[in-house]
Amino acid sequence: ILYTDRDTAKSLSEYDIIELTADLRAFTNDPDGFSGKSYYVSRGISGYIENAENVTVIANKIDKYDRFMENIRLKLSNTLKKRTDYHTGAFLSALIIGQRDELDGNTRLNFSRIGISHVLALSGMHLAILSIALTKLLMLLRVNKKLRIGFISLFTFAYMLLTGFSPSVVRAGV
């Protein structure tokens, strides 16, 4: 994550690869008692840059297809945040589609401390839970078995597409 001033940010898009010259600094503990290092590290930020010069965009990292899928993921994430409170929506986005960018740093830290941070990483478990829920719903609607299998197959492919063909999701889907 790169935080920058507004003028520089206007020339960059979210997934651009940039080149710059700067001094990289690690956060240190404040002698006055405020532990800046602990605060920032708990939010996934371990350092900062100073004296940035010659900021140029080298390459646009993602193509049109990836941008399209990223927009769908963002819309789904925003919908979850609108339908629930912000923190719950961000948590659901992390669990369902792997969109962990807006997940609260304290939540990440707590998952890490108790040793279950792997639950936030997309995996076959996520696909299995969603597929089982969809299967149960289709059974309640009395959809015949062949049609259920077709729906689940389409859902599996769509979920793999939505998650950017994450290797663990593809492995579970196959």
Buried (B, 14 or more C-beta within 10 A) or exposed (E): EEEBEEEEEEEEEEEBEBEBEEEEEEBEEEEEEEEEBEEBBBBEBEEBBEEBEEBEEEEEEBEEEEBEBBEEBBEBBBEBBEEEEEBEBBBBBBBBBBBBEBBBBEBBBEBEEEEEEEEBEBBBBBBEEBBEEBBEEBEEEEBEEEEBEEBBEEBBEEBBEBBBEBEBBBEBBE
